[in-house]
Amino acid sequence: MKRRVLLSALLGLLGVIAVGLLIPENAVIPVEGASARDWNPKSFWYEPWGVSGVHKGIDIFAPQGKKVIAATPGVVIYRGELGQGGNVVAVLGPKWRIHYYAHLSSYGNEPLFVSSGSQVGAVGTSGNAAGKQPHLHYTVFSLVPLPWRYSTETQGWRKMFYLDPGAMLKNGA
């Protein structure tokens, strides 16, 4: 009996994981009115980059206060302040990927579930972006390791988890 319950729980967990991997992302640029011209496509995994050593996202430049929108549907798992990122929102989206929005001037009390294109905050200069041009730092982190992305670059083992958001947005995820 215990074995059957354990097997059922394991199959249920695998089913949930599979469903999460099968949901399409169809990512949109997370700053209202922005285009691919608003970030440097070579900034992902650029080094040297401050304390973190390697830049694990892209910076989308826009006027202070411009709407930051959810790139994909998902569940808000964090909103608050995080050191270098300043005011941040993290959303768990399709394919078990965390979409991290940082340097926000503000974030709202958006619902637990967000749809693609719904506002999650506003472009700003919080955290280590203080004194710099307003922008959104956007990172996509996979909870499921992608071992084929491993490289011998600086912190290359981390490439198994970080995806190039610019490439995702350009290719329509």
Buried (B, 14 or more C-beta within 10 A) or exposed (E): EEEEEEEEEEEEEEEEEEEBEEBEBEBBBBBBEBEEEBBBEEBBBEEEEEEEEBBBBBBBBBEEEBBBBBBBBBEBEEBEEBEBBBBBBBBBBBBBBBBBBBBBBEBEEBEEEBEBBBBBBBBBBBBBBEEEEBBBBBBBBBEEEEEEBEEEEEBEEBBBBBBBBBEBBEEEB
